[in-house]
Amino acid sequence: MGFLYGVFIVMANKIAIIGLGIMGRRMLENALAHPDFEVSGIWDPENASIVKAQLQGQAS
């Protein structure tokens, strides 16, 4: 969060998740639920993992 002339400026922390294994899916779920983070992209060598995350509503 920044501060400029008495006005708070809220900036999202943009992140990309690389790898949608167990830890990647957990990080994705938590990042999407946290208001200070914006998921800017996801990637996994298995296209099925990306589709699964999208179908579960975890990524757009």
PDB file of N, CA, C, O and CB in Angstrom:
ATOM      1  N   MET A   1       0.859  -1.164   0.000  1.00  0.00           N
ATOM      2  CA  MET A   1       0.000   0.000   0.000  1.00  0.00           C
ATOM      3  C   MET A   1       0.907   1.229   0.000  1.00  0.00           C
ATOM      4  O   MET A   1       1.849   1.301   0.789  1.00  0.00           O
ATOM      5  CB  MET A   1      -0.978  -0.003   1.230  1.00  0.00           C
ATOM      6  N   GLY A   2       0.634   2.185  -0.868  1.00  0.00           N
ATOM      7  CA  GLY A   2       1.413   3.407  -0.926  1.00  0.00           C
ATOM      8  C   GLY A   2       0.690   4.558  -0.258  1.00  0.00           C
ATOM      9  O   GLY A   2      -0.500   4.465   0.047  1.00  0.00           O
ATOM     10  N   PHE A   3       1.403   5.629  -0.034  1.00  0.00           N
ATOM     11  CA  PHE A   3       0.808   6.800   0.607  1.00  0.00           C
ATOM     12  C   PHE A   3       1.189   8.022  -0.214  1.00  0.00           C
ATOM     13  O   PHE A   3       2.373   8.255  -0.458  1.00  0.00           O
ATOM     14  CB  PHE A   3       1.281   6.948   2.100  1.00  0.00           C
ATOM     15  N   LEU A   4       0.206   8.803  -0.643  1.00  0.00           N
ATOM     16  CA  LEU A   4       0.474   9.962  -1.488  1.00  0.00           C
ATOM     17  C   LEU A   4      -0.439  11.102  -1.087  1.00  0.00           C
ATOM     18  O   LEU A   4      -1.649  11.026  -1.298  1.00  0.00           O
ATOM     19  CB  LEU A   4       0.286   9.618  -2.979  1.00  0.00           C
ATOM     20  N   TYR A   5       0.116  12.155  -0.513  1.00  0.00           N
ATOM     21  CA  TYR A   5      -0.633  13.367  -0.155  1.00  0.00           C
ATOM     22  C   TYR A   5      -1.878  13.071   0.669  1.00  0.00           C
ATOM     23  O   TYR A   5      -2.948  13.616   0.398  1.00  0.00           O
ATOM     24  CB  TYR A   5      -1.029  14.114  -1.404  1.00  0.00           C
ATOM     25  N   GLY A   6      -1.742  12.213   1.673  1.00  0.00           N
ATOM     26  CA  GLY A   6      -2.855  11.936   2.567  1.00  0.00           C
ATOM     27  C   GLY A   6      -3.897  10.980   2.001  1.00  0.00           C
ATOM     28  O   GLY A   6      -4.938  10.767   2.622  1.00  0.00           O
ATOM     29  N   VAL A   7      -3.637  10.406   0.841  1.00  0.00           N
ATOM     30  CA  VAL A   7      -4.576   9.473   0.222  1.00  0.00           C
ATOM     31  C   VAL A   7      -3.874   8.127   0.085  1.00  0.00           C
ATOM     32  O   VAL A   7      -2.760   8.046  -0.432  1.00  0.00           O
ATOM     33  CB  VAL A   7      -5.077   9.999  -1.174  1.00  0.00           C
ATOM     34  N   PHE A   8      -4.531   7.083   0.547  1.00  0.00           N
ATOM     35  CA  PHE A   8      -3.956   5.756   0.396  1.00  0.00           C
ATOM     36  C   PHE A   8      -4.203   5.248  -1.023  1.00  0.00           C
ATOM     37  O   PHE A   8      -5.313   5.337  -1.549  1.00  0.00           O
ATOM     38  CB  PHE A   8      -4.548   4.779   1.438  1.00  0.00           C
ATOM     39  N   ILE A   9      -3.166   4.727  -1.615  1.00  0.00           N
ATOM     40  CA  ILE A   9      -3.267   4.128  -2.944  1.00  0.00           C
ATOM     41  C   ILE A   9      -3.064   2.627  -2.761  1.00  0.00           C
ATOM     42  O   ILE A   9      -2.014   2.191  -2.290  1.00  0.00           O
ATOM     43  CB  ILE A   9      -2.207   4.746  -3.958  1.00  0.00           C
ATOM     44  N   VAL A  10      -4.054   1.854  -3.129  1.00  0.00           N
ATOM     45  CA  VAL A  10      -3.966   0.409  -2.987  1.00  0.00           C
ATOM     46  C   VAL A  10      -3.536  -0.166  -4.327  1.00  0.00           C
ATOM     47  O   VAL A  10      -4.185   0.044  -5.352  1.00  0.00           O
ATOM     48  CB  VAL A  10      -5.324  -0.206  -2.515  1.00  0.00           C
ATOM     49  N   MET A  11      -2.435  -0.890  -4.297  1.00  0.00           N
ATOM     50  CA  MET A  11      -1.926  -1.510  -5.506  1.00  0.00           C
ATOM     51  C   MET A  11      -1.889  -3.020  -5.302  1.00  0.00           C
ATOM     52  O   MET A  11      -1.416  -3.502  -4.273  1.00  0.00           O
ATOM     53  CB  MET A  11      -0.519  -0.960  -5.868  1.00  0.00           C
ATOM     54  N   ALA A  12      -2.385  -3.752  -6.272  1.00  0.00           N
ATOM     55  CA  ALA A  12      -2.352  -5.200  -6.194  1.00  0.00           C
ATOM     56  C   ALA A  12      -0.953  -5.690  -6.560  1.00  0.00           C
ATOM     57  O   ALA A  12      -0.281  -5.115  -7.417  1.00  0.00           O
ATOM     58  CB  ALA A  12      -3.421  -5.829  -7.122  1.00  0.00           C
ATOM     59  N   ASN A  13      -0.539  -6.739  -5.909  1.00  0.00           N
ATOM     60  CA  ASN A  13       0.713  -7.410  -6.241  1.00  0.00           C
ATOM     61  C   ASN A  13       0.397  -8.438  -7.314  1.00  0.00           C
ATOM     62  O   ASN A  13      -0.300  -9.417  -7.049  1.00  0.00           O
ATOM     63  CB  ASN A  13       1.375  -8.080  -4.977  1.00  0.00           C
ATOM     64  N   LYS A  14       0.901  -8.224  -8.520  1.00  0.00           N
ATOM     65  CA  LYS A  14       0.632  -9.157  -9.607  1.00  0.00           C
ATOM     66  C   LYS A  14       1.606 -10.322  -9.527  1.00  0.00           C
ATOM     67  O   LYS A  14       2.815 -10.141  -9.380  1.00  0.00           O
ATOM     68  CB  LYS A  14       0.734  -8.452 -10.981  1.00  0.00           C
ATOM     69  N   ILE A  15       1.039 -11.533  -9.629  1.00  0.00           N
ATOM     70  CA  ILE A  15       1.870 -12.726  -9.601  1.00  0.00           C
ATOM     71  C   ILE A  15       1.418 -13.680 -10.698  1.00  0.00           C
ATOM     72  O   ILE A  15       0.278 -13.625 -11.160  1.00  0.00           O
ATOM     73  CB  ILE A  15       1.809 -13.412  -8.217  1.00  0.00           C
ATOM     74  N   ALA A  16       2.319 -14.542 -11.098  1.00  0.00           N
ATOM     75  CA  ALA A  16       2.003 -15.642 -12.013  1.00  0.00           C
ATOM     76  C   ALA A  16       2.383 -16.934 -11.293  1.00  0.00           C
ATOM     77  O   ALA A  16       3.396 -16.994 -10.596  1.00  0.00           O
ATOM     78  CB  ALA A  16       2.768 -15.499 -13.403  1.00  0.00           C
ATOM     79  N   ILE A  17       1.576 -17.944 -11.467  1.00  0.00           N
ATOM     80  CA  ILE A  17       1.833 -19.244 -10.854  1.00  0.00           C
ATOM     81  C   ILE A  17       2.389 -20.153 -11.941  1.00  0.00           C
ATOM     82  O   ILE A  17       1.737 -20.390 -12.958  1.00  0.00           O
ATOM     83  CB  ILE A  17       0.531 -19.852 -10.202  1.00  0.00           C
ATOM     84  N   ILE A  18       3.588 -20.656 -11.720  1.00  0.00           N
ATOM     85  CA  ILE A  18       4.215 -21.573 -12.668  1.00  0.00           C
ATOM     86  C   ILE A  18       4.270 -22.935 -12.009  1.00  0.00           C
ATOM     87  O   ILE A  18       4.998 -23.148 -11.039  1.00  0.00           O
ATOM     88  CB  ILE A  18       5.647 -21.085 -13.095  1.00  0.00           C
ATOM     89  N   GLY A  19       3.494 -23.845 -12.549  1.00  0.00           N
ATOM     90  CA  GLY A  19       3.375 -25.184 -11.989  1.00  0.00           C
ATOM     91  C   GLY A  19       2.110 -25.293 -11.162  1.00  0.00           C
ATOM     92  O   GLY A  19       1.933 -24.574 -10.179  1.00  0.00           O
ATOM     93  N   LEU A  20       1.238 -26.189 -11.562  1.00  0.00           N
ATOM     94  CA  LEU A  20      -0.042 -26.351 -10.880  1.00  0.00           C
ATOM     95  C   LEU A  20      -0.145 -27.706 -10.191  1.00  0.00           C
ATOM     96  O   LEU A  20      -1.182 -28.369 -10.216  1.00  0.00           O
ATOM     97  CB  LEU A  20      -1.188 -26.183 -11.866  1.00  0.00           C
ATOM     98  N   GLY A  21       0.964 -28.088  -9.579  1.00  0.00           N
ATOM     99  CA  GLY A  21       0.944 -29.278  -8.730  1.00  0.00           C
ATOM    100  C   GLY A  21       0.253 -28.918  -7.421  1.00  0.00           C
ATOM    101  O   GLY A  21      -0.487 -27.936  -7.353  1.00  0.00           O
ATOM    102  N   ILE A  22       0.489 -29.697  -6.403  1.00  0.00           N
ATOM    103  CA  ILE A  22      -0.174 -29.474  -5.116  1.00  0.00           C
ATOM    104  C   ILE A  22       0.108 -28.070  -4.587  1.00  0.00           C
ATOM    105  O   ILE A  22      -0.821 -27.350  -4.220  1.00  0.00           O
ATOM    106  CB  ILE A  22       0.281 -30.522  -4.092  1.00  0.00           C
ATOM    107  N   MET A  23       1.373 -27.677  -4.545  1.00  0.00           N
ATOM    108  CA  MET A  23       1.728 -26.358  -4.001  1.00  0.00           C
ATOM    109  C   MET A  23       1.238 -25.230  -4.901  1.00  0.00           C
ATOM    110  O   MET A  23       0.784 -24.198  -4.407  1.00  0.00           O
ATOM    111  CB  MET A  23       3.243 -26.250  -3.815  1.00  0.00           C
ATOM    112  N   GLY A  24       1.325 -25.414  -6.208  1.00  0.00           N
ATOM    113  CA  GLY A  24       0.865 -24.381  -7.130  1.00  0.00           C
ATOM    114  C   GLY A  24      -0.633 -24.142  -7.025  1.00  0.00           C
ATOM    115  O   GLY A  24      -1.086 -22.998  -7.061  1.00  0.00           O
ATOM    116  N   ARG A  25      -1.407 -25.225  -6.894  1.00  0.00           N
ATOM    117  CA  ARG A  25      -2.862 -25.080  -6.745  1.00  0.00           C
ATOM    118  C   ARG A  25      -3.210 -24.403  -5.427  1.00  0.00           C
ATOM    119  O   ARG A  25      -4.130 -23.587  -5.373  1.00  0.00           O
ATOM    120  CB  ARG A  25      -3.552 -26.450  -6.828  1.00  0.00           C
ATOM    121  N   ARG A  26      -2.484 -24.734  -4.364  1.00  0.00           N
ATOM    122  CA  ARG A  26      -2.723 -24.083  -3.071  1.00  0.00           C
ATOM    123  C   ARG A  26      -2.389 -22.592  -3.141  1.00  0.00           C
ATOM    124  O   ARG A  26      -3.130 -21.754  -2.627  1.00  0.00           O
ATOM    125  CB  ARG A  26      -1.890 -24.761  -1.966  1.00  0.00           C
ATOM    126  N   MET A  27      -1.264 -22.278  -3.783  1.00  0.00           N
ATOM    127  CA  MET A  27      -0.878 -20.871  -3.909  1.00  0.00           C
ATOM    128  C   MET A  27      -1.897 -20.115  -4.755  1.00  0.00           C
ATOM    129  O   MET A  27      -2.253 -18.981  -4.433  1.00  0.00           O
ATOM    130  CB  MET A  27       0.531 -20.745  -4.530  1.00  0.00           C
ATOM    131  N   LEU A  28      -2.363 -20.731  -5.825  1.00  0.00           N
ATOM    132  CA  LEU A  28      -3.366 -20.103  -6.686  1.00  0.00           C
ATOM    133  C   LEU A  28      -4.649 -19.826  -5.909  1.00  0.00           C
ATOM    134  O   LEU A  28      -5.192 -18.724  -5.975  1.00  0.00           O
ATOM    135  CB  LEU A  28      -3.665 -20.994  -7.902  1.00  0.00           C
ATOM    136  N   GLU A  29      -5.125 -20.814  -5.182  1.00  0.00           N
ATOM    137  CA  GLU A  29      -6.350 -20.656  -4.397  1.00  0.00           C
ATOM    138  C   GLU A  29      -6.220 -19.525  -3.380  1.00  0.00           C
ATOM    139  O   GLU A  29      -7.124 -18.702  -3.239  1.00  0.00           O
ATOM    140  CB  GLU A  29      -6.692 -21.963  -3.681  1.00  0.00           C
ATOM    141  N   ASN A  30      -5.093 -19.489  -2.675  1.00  0.00           N
ATOM    142  CA  ASN A  30      -4.887 -18.445  -1.664  1.00  0.00           C
ATOM    143  C   ASN A  30      -4.698 -17.072  -2.289  1.00  0.00           C
ATOM    144  O   ASN A  30      -5.196 -16.082  -1.754  1.00  0.00           O
ATOM    145  CB  ASN A  30      -3.684 -18.782  -0.802  1.00  0.00           C
ATOM    146  N   ALA A  31      -3.995 -16.993  -3.399  1.00  0.00           N
ATOM    147  CA  ALA A  31      -3.781 -15.702  -4.065  1.00  0.00           C
ATOM    148  C   ALA A  31      -5.100 -15.131  -4.578  1.00  0.00           C
ATOM    149  O   ALA A  31      -5.337 -13.927  -4.482  1.00  0.00           O
ATOM    150  CB  ALA A  31      -2.782 -15.853  -5.228  1.00  0.00           C
ATOM    151  N   LEU A  32      -5.957 -15.995  -5.124  1.00  0.00           N
ATOM    152  CA  LEU A  32      -7.253 -15.523  -5.623  1.00  0.00           C
ATOM    153  C   LEU A  32      -8.162 -15.053  -4.489  1.00  0.00           C
ATOM    154  O   LEU A  32      -9.015 -14.190  -4.690  1.00  0.00           O
ATOM    155  CB  LEU A  32      -7.947 -16.630  -6.416  1.00  0.00           C
ATOM    156  N   ALA A  33      -7.979 -15.618  -3.306  1.00  0.00           N
ATOM    157  CA  ALA A  33      -8.813 -15.244  -2.165  1.00  0.00           C
ATOM    158  C   ALA A  33      -8.296 -14.004  -1.437  1.00  0.00           C
ATOM    159  O   ALA A  33      -9.006 -13.435  -0.608  1.00  0.00           O
ATOM    160  CB  ALA A  33      -8.899 -16.400  -1.195  1.00  0.00           C
ATOM    161  N   HIS A  34      -7.066 -13.580  -1.739  1.00  0.00           N
ATOM    162  CA  HIS A  34      -6.445 -12.463  -1.022  1.00  0.00           C
ATOM    163  C   HIS A  34      -6.629 -11.173  -1.823  1.00  0.00           C
ATOM    164  O   HIS A  34      -6.271 -11.126  -3.000  1.00  0.00           O
ATOM    165  CB  HIS A  34      -4.932 -12.740  -0.768  1.00  0.00           C
ATOM    166  N   PRO A  35      -7.181 -10.123  -1.202  1.00  0.00           N
ATOM    167  CA  PRO A  35      -7.476  -8.890  -1.948  1.00  0.00           C
ATOM    168  C   PRO A  35      -6.238  -8.124  -2.413  1.00  0.00           C
ATOM    169  O   PRO A  35      -6.354  -7.274  -3.297  1.00  0.00           O
ATOM    170  CB  PRO A  35      -8.312  -7.987  -1.099  1.00  0.00           C
ATOM    171  N   ASP A  36      -5.068  -8.391  -1.854  1.00  0.00           N
ATOM    172  CA  ASP A  36      -3.871  -7.657  -2.246  1.00  0.00           C
ATOM    173  C   ASP A  36      -3.109  -8.311  -3.395  1.00  0.00           C
ATOM    174  O   ASP A  36      -2.072  -7.798  -3.814  1.00  0.00           O
ATOM    175  CB  ASP A  36      -2.963  -7.514  -1.065  1.00  0.00           C
ATOM    176  N   PHE A  37      -3.605  -9.431  -3.907  1.00  0.00           N
ATOM    177  CA  PHE A  37      -2.916 -10.131  -4.985  1.00  0.00           C
ATOM    178  C   PHE A  37      -3.800 -10.244  -6.223  1.00  0.00           C
ATOM    179  O   PHE A  37      -5.017 -10.406  -6.126  1.00  0.00           O
ATOM    180  CB  PHE A  37      -2.481 -11.518  -4.522  1.00  0.00           C
ATOM    181  N   GLU A  38      -3.171 -10.155  -7.366  1.00  0.00           N
ATOM    182  CA  GLU A  38      -3.850 -10.335  -8.648  1.00  0.00           C
ATOM    183  C   GLU A  38      -3.059 -11.374  -9.430  1.00  0.00           C
ATOM    184  O   GLU A  38      -1.877 -11.176  -9.710  1.00  0.00           O
ATOM    185  CB  GLU A  38      -3.968  -8.975  -9.447  1.00  0.00           C
ATOM    186  N   VAL A  39      -3.704 -12.479  -9.781  1.00  0.00           N
ATOM    187  CA  VAL A  39      -3.049 -13.525 -10.556  1.00  0.00           C
ATOM    188  C   VAL A  39      -3.074 -13.092 -12.018  1.00  0.00           C
ATOM    189  O   VAL A  39      -4.137 -12.984 -12.629  1.00  0.00           O
ATOM    190  CB  VAL A  39      -3.751 -14.923 -10.356  1.00  0.00           C
ATOM    191  N   SER A  40      -1.892 -12.849 -12.567  1.00  0.00           N
ATOM    192  CA  SER A  40      -1.814 -12.359 -13.941  1.00  0.00           C
ATOM    193  C   SER A  40      -1.627 -13.488 -14.940  1.00  0.00           C
ATOM    194  O   SER A  40      -1.765 -13.273 -16.144  1.00  0.00           O
ATOM    195  CB  SER A  40      -0.682 -11.366 -14.077  1.00  0.00           C
ATOM    196  N   GLY A  41      -1.318 -14.683 -14.464  1.00  0.00           N
ATOM    197  CA  GLY A  41      -1.177 -15.810 -15.380  1.00  0.00           C
ATOM    198  C   GLY A  41      -0.850 -17.092 -14.635  1.00  0.00           C
ATOM    199  O   GLY A  41      -0.380 -17.079 -13.498  1.00  0.00           O
ATOM    200  N   ILE A  42      -1.117 -18.201 -15.318  1.00  0.00           N
ATOM    201  CA  ILE A  42      -0.756 -19.518 -14.792  1.00  0.00           C
ATOM    202  C   ILE A  42      -0.121 -20.315 -15.924  1.00  0.00           C
ATOM    203  O   ILE A  42      -0.419 -20.078 -17.095  1.00  0.00           O
ATOM    204  CB  ILE A  42      -2.007 -20.267 -14.201  1.00  0.00           C
ATOM    205  N   TRP A  43       0.757 -21.262 -15.579  1.00  0.00           N
ATOM    206  CA  TRP A  43       1.385 -22.124 -16.577  1.00  0.00           C
ATOM    207  C   TRP A  43       1.727 -23.445 -15.935  1.00  0.00           C
ATOM    208  O   TRP A  43       2.099 -23.509 -14.763  1.00  0.00           O
ATOM    209  CB  TRP A  43       2.647 -21.465 -17.179  1.00  0.00           C
ATOM    210  N   ASP A  44       1.597 -24.491 -16.712  1.00  0.00           N
ATOM    211  CA  ASP A  44       1.988 -25.828 -16.299  1.00  0.00           C
ATOM    212  C   ASP A  44       2.335 -26.594 -17.573  1.00  0.00           C
ATOM    213  O   ASP A  44       1.700 -26.370 -18.604  1.00  0.00           O
ATOM    214  CB  ASP A  44       0.844 -26.546 -15.470  1.00  0.00           C
ATOM    215  N   PRO A  45       3.317 -27.488 -17.536  1.00  0.00           N
ATOM    216  CA  PRO A  45       3.648 -28.253 -18.742  1.00  0.00           C
ATOM    217  C   PRO A  45       2.514 -29.171 -19.198  1.00  0.00           C
ATOM    218  O   PRO A  45       2.455 -29.560 -20.364  1.00  0.00           O
ATOM    219  CB  PRO A  45       4.892 -29.076 -18.498  1.00  0.00           C
ATOM    220  N   GLU A  46       1.631 -29.507 -18.289  1.00  0.00           N
ATOM    221  CA  GLU A  46       0.465 -30.333 -18.622  1.00  0.00           C
ATOM    222  C   GLU A  46      -0.740 -29.442 -18.873  1.00  0.00           C
ATOM    223  O   GLU A  46      -1.258 -28.825 -17.942  1.00  0.00           O
ATOM    224  CB  GLU A  46       0.160 -31.347 -17.489  1.00  0.00           C
ATOM    225  N   ASN A  47      -1.189 -29.368 -20.111  1.00  0.00           N
ATOM    226  CA  ASN A  47      -2.360 -28.543 -20.426  1.00  0.00           C
ATOM    227  C   ASN A  47      -3.585 -28.962 -19.623  1.00  0.00           C
ATOM    228  O   ASN A  47      -4.441 -28.132 -19.318  1.00  0.00           O
ATOM    229  CB  ASN A  47      -2.672 -28.621 -21.912  1.00  0.00           C
ATOM    230  N   ALA A  48      -3.673 -30.234 -19.283  1.00  0.00           N
ATOM    231  CA  ALA A  48      -4.818 -30.722 -18.508  1.00  0.00           C
ATOM    232  C   ALA A  48      -4.882 -30.048 -17.134  1.00  0.00           C
ATOM    233  O   ALA A  48      -5.973 -29.825 -16.610  1.00  0.00           O
ATOM    234  CB  ALA A  48      -4.740 -32.252 -18.344  1.00  0.00           C
ATOM    235  N   SER A  49      -3.741 -29.726 -16.552  1.00  0.00           N
ATOM    236  CA  SER A  49      -3.726 -29.054 -15.251  1.00  0.00           C
ATOM    237  C   SER A  49      -4.280 -27.643 -15.350  1.00  0.00           C
ATOM    238  O   SER A  49      -4.980 -27.185 -14.446  1.00  0.00           O
ATOM    239  CB  SER A  49      -2.310 -29.016 -14.687  1.00  0.00           C
ATOM    240  N   ILE A  50      -3.973 -26.951 -16.438  1.00  0.00           N
ATOM    241  CA  ILE A  50      -4.491 -25.596 -16.650  1.00  0.00           C
ATOM    242  C   ILE A  50      -6.000 -25.648 -16.853  1.00  0.00           C
ATOM    243  O   ILE A  50      -6.736 -24.845 -16.281  1.00  0.00           O
ATOM    244  CB  ILE A  50      -3.803 -24.923 -17.867  1.00  0.00           C
ATOM    245  N   VAL A  51      -6.456 -26.589 -17.662  1.00  0.00           N
ATOM    246  CA  VAL A  51      -7.897 -26.734 -17.910  1.00  0.00           C
ATOM    247  C   VAL A  51      -8.618 -27.069 -16.620  1.00  0.00           C
ATOM    248  O   VAL A  51      -9.694 -26.534 -16.353  1.00  0.00           O
ATOM    249  CB  VAL A  51      -8.168 -27.823 -18.968  1.00  0.00           C
ATOM    250  N   LYS A  52      -8.035 -27.952 -15.813  1.00  0.00           N
ATOM    251  CA  LYS A  52      -8.653 -28.342 -14.542  1.00  0.00           C
ATOM    252  C   LYS A  52      -8.794 -27.127 -13.628  1.00  0.00           C
ATOM    253  O   LYS A  52      -9.838 -26.945 -13.002  1.00  0.00           O
ATOM    254  CB  LYS A  52      -7.820 -29.445 -13.845  1.00  0.00           C
ATOM    255  N   ALA A  53      -7.760 -26.298 -13.545  1.00  0.00           N
ATOM    256  CA  ALA A  53      -7.822 -25.089 -12.706  1.00  0.00           C
ATOM    257  C   ALA A  53      -8.900 -24.143 -13.215  1.00  0.00           C
ATOM    258  O   ALA A  53      -9.626 -23.545 -12.421  1.00  0.00           O
ATOM    259  CB  ALA A  53      -6.455 -24.368 -12.679  1.00  0.00           C
ATOM    260  N   GLN A  54      -9.009 -24.002 -14.533  1.00  0.00           N
ATOM    261  CA  GLN A  54     -10.031 -23.134 -15.104  1.00  0.00           C
ATOM    262  C   GLN A  54     -11.433 -23.672 -14.854  1.00  0.00           C
ATOM    263  O   GLN A  54     -12.339 -22.904 -14.530  1.00  0.00           O
ATOM    264  CB  GLN A  54      -9.800 -22.965 -16.594  1.00  0.00           C
ATOM    265  N   LEU A  55     -11.622 -24.965 -14.999  1.00  0.00           N
ATOM    266  CA  LEU A  55     -12.942 -25.569 -14.783  1.00  0.00           C
ATOM    267  C   LEU A  55     -13.373 -25.494 -13.322  1.00  0.00           C
ATOM    268  O   LEU A  55     -14.566 -25.410 -13.031  1.00  0.00           O
ATOM    269  CB  LEU A  55     -12.935 -27.022 -15.240  1.00  0.00           C
ATOM    270  N   GLN A  56     -12.427 -25.523 -12.416  1.00  0.00           N
ATOM    271  CA  GLN A  56     -12.756 -25.433 -10.996  1.00  0.00           C
ATOM    272  C   GLN A  56     -12.987 -23.994 -10.569  1.00  0.00           C
ATOM    273  O   GLN A  56     -13.242 -23.725  -9.396  1.00  0.00           O
ATOM    274  CB  GLN A  56     -11.650 -26.050 -10.157  1.00  0.00           C
ATOM    275  N   GLY A  57     -12.898 -23.067 -11.519  1.00  0.00           N
ATOM    276  CA  GLY A  57     -13.156 -21.666 -11.204  1.00  0.00           C
ATOM    277  C   GLY A  57     -12.011 -20.984 -10.495  1.00  0.00           C
ATOM    278  O   GLY A  57     -12.197 -19.926  -9.893  1.00  0.00           O
ATOM    279  N   GLN A  58     -10.835 -21.567 -10.554  1.00  0.00           N
ATOM    280  CA  GLN A  58      -9.691 -21.008  -9.861  1.00  0.00           C
ATOM    281  C   GLN A  58      -8.942 -20.003 -10.713  1.00  0.00           C
ATOM    282  O   GLN A  58      -8.176 -19.200 -10.180  1.00  0.00           O
ATOM    283  CB  GLN A  58      -8.763 -22.104  -9.433  1.00  0.00           C
ATOM    284  N   ALA A  59      -9.137 -20.024 -11.993  1.00  0.00           N
ATOM    285  CA  ALA A  59      -8.389 -19.117 -12.879  1.00  0.00           C
ATOM    286  C   ALA A  59      -9.260 -18.756 -14.063  1.00  0.00           C
ATOM    287  O   ALA A  59     -10.148 -19.512 -14.459  1.00  0.00           O
ATOM    288  CB  ALA A  59      -7.054 -19.764 -13.359  1.00  0.00           C
ATOM    289  N   SER A  60      -8.994 -17.601 -14.615  1.00  0.00           N
ATOM    290  CA  SER A  60      -9.757 -17.187 -15.787  1.00  0.00           C
ATOM    291  C   SER A  60      -8.889 -17.190 -17.010  1.00  0.00           C
ATOM    292  O   SER A  60      -9.358 -16.868 -18.102  1.00  0.00           O
ATOM    293  CB  SER A  60     -10.362 -15.813 -15.584  1.00  0.00           C
TER     294      SER A  60
END
